[in-house]
Amino acid sequence: MTLSSRLACLALLGSAVAAVAERPVATYSIVARDAATGELGVAVQSHWFSVGSLVPWGEAGVGVVATQSFVDPAYGYLGLALLRSGKSAPEALAALLAADRQPEVRQVAILDARGRVAVHTGSRCIAAAGHLVGSEMAVQANLMANERVWPAMKAAYEASQGDLAERLLAALEAAELAGGDIRGRQSAALLVVRAAASGRPWEDRRFDLRVEDHPEPLVELRRLTTLARAYERMNRGDELAAAGAWEEASREYAAAAAMAPTIVELPFWHAVTLASGGKLELARPLFADVFAREPRWRELVHRLPAAGLLPDDPALLAAIASPPPRR
């Protein structure tokens, strides 16, 4: 499909959405680029079910989009297509608005891979509504409890420390403290993509998390982000262990377990990796802890040799299943 035909489709989609959309997906969101890493992100919370399936869009090396108010998801899909074709964020947003029959009900933010940003808040977005643009970032909100919400988001993002995901969460939390959505809260989402496309899209999304329905969606989103970080550290441990860097791998595994102490999966696979690499004495205390908390995982050990994940060695399997020696 050519770019012109995509824009023609947008005009049709816009009129169709306007005909059926009776309620706005009112929300507050932020788009931002990390100047140090080049990562691109968008984060959102709303009193609307599954806001993450509609508002946030992103592609590594291309850009991110937040489309909200009387939401038209085509802004996300076609916005990324325009950026991919070489348009800047301001050029892409101008083209999308020009093709829309009801731009006055839209609120849209687009950020491209070079950090250029463009935002539109339509005149018929429900108050309190507005947006602010900063360096390689923008915040936008509609149907808010008050006009302090989006300035609070911008200030929190600019003052926060940490990686992009942490700073995006800080902005959302500041919005809620300032009053948030006048209706309350229901769902939230966080999307962070890498600076450049790898050719493997499934690896290009560092965080892609959604809270579909929850009484405290931001609390849950932060919990999920911590879990995502834990599994990221575990995966790094696997890579180091495969390279024979056992000391570094153990540090990554330990960090993962500390982030998510209730998840037995993390120490279990740590122990499997150690046992497979001839580090049985280091693995046995980890196995014992897992089996004490979740006895069913003991049976899983005997299924792993057939999958090539443990040596098919009865003595090894027996040692794993027995309590470690006391020291």
C-alpha positions as a LaTeX table, in Angstrom:
\begin{tabular}{lrrr}
\hline
Residue & $x$ (\AA) & $y$ (\AA) & $z$ (\AA) \\
\hline
Met1 & 0.00 & 0.00 & 0.00 \\
Thr2 & 1.39 & 3.41 & $-0.99$ \\
Leu3 & 1.61 & 6.28 & 1.45 \\
Ser4 & $-1.11$ & 8.21 & $-0.38$ \\
Ser5 & $-3.45$ & 5.25 & $-0.25$ \\
Arg6 & $-2.72$ & 4.84 & 3.46 \\
Leu7 & $-3.72$ & 8.45 & 4.04 \\
Ala8 & $-6.86$ & 7.92 & 2.00 \\
Cys9 & $-7.66$ & 4.97 & 4.25 \\
Leu10 & $-7.13$ & 7.22 & 7.27 \\
Ala11 & $-9.80$ & 9.60 & 6.04 \\
Leu12 & $-12.24$ & 6.73 & 5.75 \\
Leu13 & $-11.18$ & 5.28 & 9.10 \\
Gly14 & $-11.52$ & 8.66 & 10.77 \\
Ser15 & $-15.11$ & 9.07 & 9.66 \\
Ala16 & $-15.94$ & 5.51 & 10.65 \\
Val17 & $-14.46$ & 5.93 & 14.11 \\
Ala18 & $-16.25$ & 9.24 & 14.59 \\
Ala19 & $-19.52$ & 7.53 & 13.71 \\
Val20 & $-19.16$ & 4.74 & 16.27 \\
Ala21 & $-17.07$ & 6.26 & 19.09 \\
Glu22 & $-19.52$ & 7.36 & 21.77 \\
Arg23 & $-17.02$ & 7.66 & 24.60 \\
Pro24 & $-13.49$ & 9.04 & 24.69 \\
Val25 & $-10.50$ & 6.97 & 25.73 \\
Ala26 & $-9.54$ & 9.92 & 27.92 \\
Thr27 & $-6.17$ & 9.56 & 29.48 \\
Tyr28 & $-2.77$ & 10.98 & 30.31 \\
Ser29 & 0.36 & 9.82 & 28.52 \\
Ile30 & 3.98 & 10.64 & 27.82 \\
Val31 & 6.27 & 10.04 & 24.84 \\
Ala32 & 10.02 & 10.40 & 25.26 \\
Arg33 & 13.46 & 9.56 & 23.89 \\
Asp34 & 16.45 & 8.75 & 26.07 \\
Ala35 & 19.26 & 10.93 & 24.75 \\
Ala36 & 21.93 & 8.60 & 26.16 \\
Thr37 & 20.65 & 5.30 & 24.75 \\
Gly38 & 18.32 & 6.39 & 21.96 \\
Glu39 & 15.51 & 4.27 & 23.41 \\
Leu40 & 12.01 & 5.48 & 22.63 \\
Gly41 & 9.06 & 5.10 & 24.97 \\
Val42 & 5.41 & 5.80 & 25.58 \\
Ala43 & 3.50 & 5.28 & 28.82 \\
Val44 & $-0.17$ & 5.79 & 29.63 \\
Gln45 & $-2.86$ & 5.41 & 32.27 \\
Ser46 & $-6.62$ & 5.80 & 31.90 \\
His47 & $-10.01$ & 5.00 & 33.38 \\
Trp48 & $-10.69$ & 2.77 & 30.39 \\
Phe49 & $-10.36$ & $-0.97$ & 29.88 \\
Ser50 & $-7.17$ & $-2.11$ & 28.10 \\
Val51 & $-5.80$ & 1.33 & 27.28 \\
Gly52 & $-2.57$ & $-0.33$ & 26.17 \\
Ser53 & $-4.29$ & $-1.91$ & 23.17 \\
Leu54 & $-5.28$ & 1.49 & 21.75 \\
Val55 & $-3.09$ & 4.40 & 22.84 \\
Pro56 & 0.63 & 3.41 & 22.71 \\
Trp57 & 2.41 & 2.55 & 19.45 \\
Gly58 & 6.13 & 2.19 & 18.82 \\
Glu59 & 8.80 & 0.72 & 16.58 \\
Ala60 & 12.54 & 0.53 & 17.18 \\
Gly61 & 14.50 & 2.99 & 15.07 \\
Val62 & 11.27 & 4.65 & 13.90 \\
Gly63 & 9.35 & 6.36 & 16.68 \\
Val64 & 6.46 & 6.23 & 19.13 \\
Val65 & 2.88 & 7.50 & 19.05 \\
Ala66 & 0.24 & 8.15 & 21.70 \\
Thr67 & $-3.26$ & 8.49 & 20.23 \\
Gln68 & $-6.08$ & 9.32 & 22.65 \\
Ser69 & $-9.20$ & 11.36 & 23.46 \\
Phe70 & $-11.79$ & 10.15 & 20.90 \\
Val71 & $-9.13$ & 7.66 & 19.97 \\
Asp72 & $-8.39$ & 6.64 & 16.38 \\
Pro73 & $-5.88$ & 3.76 & 16.41 \\
Ala74 & $-5.09$ & 4.53 & 12.77 \\
Tyr75 & $-3.00$ & 7.44 & 14.01 \\
Gly76 & $-0.67$ & 4.90 & 15.59 \\
Tyr77 & $-0.42$ & 2.54 & 12.65 \\
Leu78 & $-0.19$ & 5.21 & 9.96 \\
Gly79 & 1.91 & 7.54 & 12.09 \\
Leu80 & 4.63 & 4.90 & 12.30 \\
Ala81 & 4.29 & 4.25 & 8.56 \\
Leu82 & 4.88 & 7.93 & 7.84 \\
Leu83 & 7.91 & 8.04 & 10.11 \\
Arg84 & 9.24 & 4.88 & 8.50 \\
Ser85 & 8.93 & 6.53 & 5.10 \\
Gly86 & 11.21 & 9.37 & 6.21 \\
Lys87 & 8.75 & 11.96 & 7.50 \\
Ser88 & 9.60 & 13.86 & 10.67 \\
Ala89 & 7.20 & 13.78 & 13.61 \\
Pro90 & 5.75 & 17.24 & 12.77 \\
Glu91 & 5.32 & 16.26 & 9.12 \\
Ala92 & 3.64 & 12.99 & 10.03 \\
Leu93 & 1.21 & 14.60 & 12.45 \\
Ala94 & 0.32 & 17.35 & 9.98 \\
Ala95 & $-0.49$ & 14.76 & 7.30 \\
Leu96 & $-2.62$ & 12.71 & 9.67 \\
Leu97 & $-4.60$ & 15.71 & 10.90 \\
Ala98 & $-5.15$ & 16.95 & 7.36 \\
Ala99 & $-6.69$ & 13.61 & 6.42 \\
Asp100 & $-8.93$ & 13.41 & 9.50 \\
Arg101 & $-12.52$ & 14.66 & 9.28 \\
Gln102 & $-12.68$ & 15.31 & 13.03 \\
Pro103 & $-9.24$ & 16.46 & 14.24 \\
Glu104 & $-10.88$ & 18.60 & 16.91 \\
Val105 & $-11.69$ & 15.52 & 19.01 \\
Arg106 & $-8.21$ & 13.97 & 18.80 \\
Gln107 & $-5.23$ & 14.23 & 21.06 \\
Val108 & $-2.05$ & 12.83 & 19.53 \\
Ala109 & 1.68 & 12.92 & 20.26 \\
Ile110 & 4.34 & 11.65 & 17.85 \\
Leu111 & 8.06 & 11.34 & 18.58 \\
Asp112 & 10.53 & 10.22 & 15.91 \\
Ala113 & 13.85 & 8.42 & 16.30 \\
Arg114 & 15.78 & 11.70 & 16.15 \\
Gly115 & 13.85 & 13.11 & 19.10 \\
Arg116 & 11.64 & 15.48 & 17.12 \\
Val117 & 8.19 & 15.72 & 18.67 \\
Ala118 & 4.76 & 16.98 & 17.61 \\
Val119 & 1.56 & 17.15 & 19.66 \\
His120 & $-2.05$ & 18.07 & 18.91 \\
Thr121 & $-4.84$ & 18.68 & 21.42 \\
Gly122 & $-8.14$ & 19.21 & 19.63 \\
Ser123 & $-10.47$ & 22.02 & 20.64 \\
Arg124 & $-13.21$ & 19.52 & 21.58 \\
Cys125 & $-11.12$ & 17.32 & 23.86 \\
Ile126 & $-12.85$ & 17.17 & 27.23 \\
Ala127 & $-11.41$ & 19.51 & 29.86 \\
Ala128 & $-9.15$ & 19.63 & 31.61 \\
Ala129 & $-7.03$ & 18.97 & 28.52 \\
Gly130 & $-3.65$ & 20.13 & 27.31 \\
His131 & $-0.07$ & 19.23 & 26.52 \\
Leu132 & 3.50 & 20.38 & 27.05 \\
Val133 & 6.63 & 19.74 & 24.99 \\
Gly134 & 10.13 & 19.41 & 26.40 \\
Ser135 & 13.49 & 18.23 & 25.12 \\
Glu136 & 12.80 & 15.00 & 23.19 \\
Met137 & 9.56 & 14.45 & 25.09 \\
Ala138 & 5.94 & 15.52 & 25.42 \\
Val139 & 3.12 & 15.00 & 27.89 \\
Gln140 & $-0.56$ & 15.16 & 27.03 \\
Ala141 & $-3.82$ & 14.66 & 28.91 \\
Asn142 & $-7.57$ & 15.08 & 28.60 \\
Leu143 & $-10.54$ & 14.68 & 30.94 \\
Met144 & $-8.26$ & 15.38 & 33.88 \\
Ala145 & $-9.28$ & 16.43 & 37.37 \\
Asn146 & $-7.39$ & 19.71 & 36.95 \\
Glu147 & $-4.84$ & 21.55 & 34.82 \\
Arg148 & $-1.92$ & 20.64 & 37.09 \\
Val149 & $-1.70$ & 17.08 & 35.81 \\
Trp150 & 0.38 & 17.39 & 32.65 \\
Pro151 & 2.77 & 20.04 & 34.08 \\
Ala152 & 3.38 & 17.66 & 36.99 \\
Met153 & 4.21 & 14.89 & 34.52 \\
Lys154 & 6.74 & 17.01 & 32.66 \\
Ala155 & 8.40 & 18.19 & 35.86 \\
Ala156 & 8.65 & 14.66 & 37.25 \\
Tyr157 & 10.13 & 13.25 & 34.05 \\
Glu158 & 12.73 & 15.99 & 33.83 \\
Ala159 & 13.71 & 15.63 & 37.50 \\
Ser160 & 13.80 & 11.82 & 37.62 \\
Gln161 & 16.83 & 9.56 & 37.44 \\
Gly162 & 17.28 & 6.10 & 35.94 \\
Asp163 & 16.58 & 4.56 & 32.57 \\
Leu164 & 13.75 & 5.58 & 30.28 \\
Ala165 & 11.24 & 3.14 & 31.73 \\
Glu166 & 11.83 & 4.45 & 35.25 \\
Arg167 & 11.42 & 8.06 & 34.15 \\
Leu168 & 8.20 & 7.28 & 32.27 \\
Leu169 & 6.77 & 5.60 & 35.36 \\
Ala170 & 7.75 & 8.61 & 37.45 \\
Ala171 & 5.77 & 10.85 & 35.10 \\
Leu172 & 2.66 & 8.67 & 35.36 \\
Glu173 & 2.87 & 8.55 & 39.13 \\
Ala174 & 3.19 & 12.34 & 39.29 \\
Ala175 & 0.07 & 12.68 & 37.15 \\
Glu176 & $-1.90$ & 10.55 & 39.57 \\
Leu177 & $-0.65$ & 12.50 & 42.58 \\
Ala178 & $-1.73$ & 15.72 & 40.88 \\
Gly179 & $-5.29$ & 14.45 & 40.45 \\
Gly180 & $-5.21$ & 12.23 & 37.39 \\
Asp181 & $-8.26$ & 11.25 & 35.37 \\
Ile182 & $-11.38$ & 12.81 & 36.91 \\
Arg183 & $-13.12$ & 9.41 & 36.63 \\
Gly184 & $-10.42$ & 7.50 & 38.48 \\
Arg185 & $-8.13$ & 4.77 & 37.15 \\
Gln186 & $-8.41$ & 1.37 & 35.50 \\
Ser187 & $-5.61$ & 0.42 & 33.10 \\
Ala188 & $-2.06$ & 1.38 & 32.17 \\
Ala189 & 0.72 & 0.47 & 29.76 \\
Leu190 & 4.44 & 0.93 & 29.20 \\
Leu191 & 6.22 & 0.49 & 25.87 \\
Val192 & 9.98 & 1.04 & 25.40 \\
Val193 & 11.69 & 0.17 & 22.12 \\
Arg194 & 15.37 & 0.16 & 21.30 \\
Ala195 & 17.18 & 2.90 & 19.41 \\
Ala196 & 17.75 & 0.84 & 16.27 \\
Ala197 & 15.92 & $-2.05$ & 14.67 \\
Ser198 & 17.75 & $-5.36$ & 14.85 \\
Gly199 & 15.74 & $-7.14$ & 12.17 \\
Arg200 & 14.23 & $-9.21$ & 15.00 \\
Pro201 & 11.19 & $-7.20$ & 16.12 \\
Trp202 & 10.53 & $-9.52$ & 19.04 \\
Glu203 & 13.87 & $-8.44$ & 20.53 \\
Asp204 & 13.43 & $-4.73$ & 19.84 \\
Arg205 & 10.84 & $-4.10$ & 22.55 \\
Arg206 & 12.65 & $-3.81$ & 25.85 \\
Phe207 & 9.40 & $-3.28$ & 27.77 \\
Asp208 & 5.92 & $-4.04$ & 26.44 \\
Leu209 & 3.69 & $-4.23$ & 29.50 \\
Arg210 & $-0.05$ & $-3.80$ & 29.99 \\
Val211 & $-2.37$ & $-3.68$ & 32.95 \\
Glu212 & $-5.81$ & $-4.25$ & 31.44 \\
Asp213 & $-8.01$ & $-3.77$ & 34.51 \\
His214 & $-6.84$ & $-3.15$ & 38.06 \\
Pro215 & $-7.86$ & $-1.00$ & 41.05 \\
Glu216 & $-4.28$ & 0.38 & 41.21 \\
Pro217 & $-2.94$ & 0.10 & 37.67 \\
Leu218 & 0.23 & 2.12 & 38.26 \\
Val219 & 1.20 & 0.04 & 41.27 \\
Glu220 & 0.70 & $-3.07$ & 39.18 \\
Leu221 & 2.57 & $-1.60$ & 36.20 \\
Arg222 & 5.57 & $-0.86$ & 38.40 \\
Arg223 & 5.46 & $-4.42$ & 39.78 \\
Leu224 & 5.42 & $-5.81$ & 36.25 \\
Thr225 & 8.30 & $-3.55$ & 35.26 \\
Thr226 & 10.35 & $-4.92$ & 38.15 \\
Leu227 & 9.56 & $-8.46$ & 37.04 \\
Ala228 & 10.56 & $-7.61$ & 33.48 \\
Arg229 & 13.87 & $-6.30$ & 34.78 \\
Ala230 & 14.39 & $-9.50$ & 36.77 \\
Tyr231 & 13.85 & $-11.71$ & 33.75 \\
Glu232 & 16.14 & $-9.44$ & 31.72 \\
Arg233 & 18.89 & $-10.03$ & 34.30 \\
Met234 & 18.23 & $-13.78$ & 34.23 \\
Asn235 & 18.53 & $-13.85$ & 30.45 \\
Arg236 & 21.81 & $-11.96$ & 30.73 \\
Gly237 & 22.97 & $-14.57$ & 33.23 \\
Asp238 & 22.15 & $-17.31$ & 30.73 \\
Glu239 & 24.26 & $-15.57$ & 28.09 \\
Leu240 & 27.21 & $-15.21$ & 30.46 \\
Ala241 & 26.93 & $-18.81$ & 31.64 \\
Ala242 & 26.91 & $-20.04$ & 28.04 \\
Ala243 & 30.17 & $-18.10$ & 27.55 \\
Gly244 & 31.67 & $-19.69$ & 30.65 \\
Ala245 & 31.67 & $-16.45$ & 32.67 \\
Trp246 & 30.28 & $-18.15$ & 35.78 \\
Glu247 & 31.10 & $-15.44$ & 38.32 \\
Glu248 & 29.42 & $-12.71$ & 36.26 \\
Ala249 & 26.51 & $-15.00$ & 35.49 \\
Ser250 & 25.97 & $-15.72$ & 39.18 \\
Arg251 & 25.81 & $-12.00$ & 39.91 \\
Glu252 & 23.13 & $-11.56$ & 37.25 \\
Tyr253 & 21.13 & $-14.52$ & 38.55 \\
Ala254 & 21.38 & $-13.27$ & 42.13 \\
Ala255 & 20.22 & $-9.81$ & 41.07 \\
Ala256 & 17.25 & $-11.33$ & 39.26 \\
Ala257 & 16.24 & $-13.38$ & 42.29 \\
Ala258 & 16.54 & $-10.35$ & 44.58 \\
Met259 & 14.21 & $-8.36$ & 42.32 \\
Ala260 & 11.57 & $-11.09$ & 42.32 \\
Pro261 & 12.04 & $-13.17$ & 45.49 \\
Thr262 & 8.64 & $-14.90$ & 45.20 \\
Ile263 & 9.29 & $-16.29$ & 41.70 \\
Val264 & 10.85 & $-19.76$ & 42.03 \\
Glu265 & 11.39 & $-19.94$ & 38.27 \\
Leu266 & 14.41 & $-17.67$ & 38.53 \\
Pro267 & 16.52 & $-19.69$ & 41.02 \\
Phe268 & 15.34 & $-22.95$ & 39.42 \\
Trp269 & 16.78 & $-22.17$ & 35.99 \\
His270 & 19.84 & $-20.65$ & 37.64 \\
Ala271 & 20.38 & $-24.00$ & 39.35 \\
Val272 & 19.77 & $-25.92$ & 36.11 \\
Thr273 & 22.36 & $-23.83$ & 34.33 \\
Leu274 & 24.89 & $-24.38$ & 37.10 \\
Ala275 & 24.28 & $-28.13$ & 37.21 \\
Ser276 & 24.56 & $-28.42$ & 33.44 \\
Gly277 & 27.88 & $-26.58$ & 33.60 \\
Gly278 & 29.37 & $-28.90$ & 36.22 \\
Lys279 & 28.69 & $-26.57$ & 39.15 \\
Leu280 & 26.53 & $-29.02$ & 41.11 \\
Glu281 & 27.61 & $-27.92$ & 44.58 \\
Leu282 & 26.56 & $-24.37$ & 43.81 \\
Ala283 & 23.29 & $-25.59$ & 42.30 \\
Arg284 & 22.13 & $-27.90$ & 45.09 \\
Pro285 & 21.20 & $-25.22$ & 47.68 \\
Leu286 & 19.20 & $-23.41$ & 45.02 \\
Phe287 & 17.35 & $-26.59$ & 44.05 \\
Ala288 & 16.65 & $-27.35$ & 47.71 \\
Asp289 & 15.15 & $-23.90$ & 48.26 \\
Val290 & 12.95 & $-24.22$ & 45.17 \\
Phe291 & 11.72 & $-27.71$ & 46.14 \\
Ala292 & 10.94 & $-26.56$ & 49.68 \\
Arg293 & 8.75 & $-23.78$ & 48.32 \\
Glu294 & 7.26 & $-25.63$ & 45.34 \\
Pro295 & 7.60 & $-29.45$ & 45.56 \\
Arg296 & 6.17 & $-29.98$ & 42.06 \\
Trp297 & 9.35 & $-28.54$ & 40.54 \\
Arg298 & 11.24 & $-31.65$ & 41.72 \\
Glu299 & 9.40 & $-33.72$ & 39.12 \\
Leu300 & 10.35 & $-31.26$ & 36.38 \\
Val301 & 14.03 & $-32.07$ & 36.89 \\
His302 & 13.51 & $-35.61$ & 35.59 \\
Arg303 & 11.94 & $-34.29$ & 32.38 \\
Leu304 & 14.84 & $-32.05$ & 31.45 \\
Pro305 & 17.42 & $-34.59$ & 30.17 \\
Ala306 & 15.14 & $-35.61$ & 27.30 \\
Ala307 & 14.95 & $-31.96$ & 26.29 \\
Gly308 & 18.73 & $-31.59$ & 26.44 \\
Leu309 & 18.60 & $-29.21$ & 29.41 \\
Leu310 & 20.38 & $-31.51$ & 31.88 \\
Pro311 & 22.80 & $-34.40$ & 31.33 \\
Asp312 & 21.09 & $-37.80$ & 31.30 \\
Asp313 & 23.02 & $-38.91$ & 34.38 \\
Pro314 & 21.10 & $-40.78$ & 37.13 \\
Ala315 & 23.71 & $-39.88$ & 39.72 \\
Leu316 & 23.39 & $-36.20$ & 38.90 \\
Leu317 & 19.59 & $-36.33$ & 39.06 \\
Ala318 & 19.73 & $-38.14$ & 42.40 \\
Ala319 & 22.13 & $-35.54$ & 43.80 \\
Ile320 & 19.84 & $-32.75$ & 42.68 \\
Ala321 & 16.85 & $-34.39$ & 44.35 \\
Ser322 & 18.61 & $-35.01$ & 47.65 \\
Pro323 & 19.17 & $-32.36$ & 50.32 \\
Pro324 & 22.51 & $-30.55$ & 50.04 \\
Pro325 & 25.15 & $-31.49$ & 52.60 \\
Arg326 & 25.25 & $-29.42$ & 55.78 \\
Arg327 & 28.24 & $-27.17$ & 56.23 \\
\hline
\end{tabular}
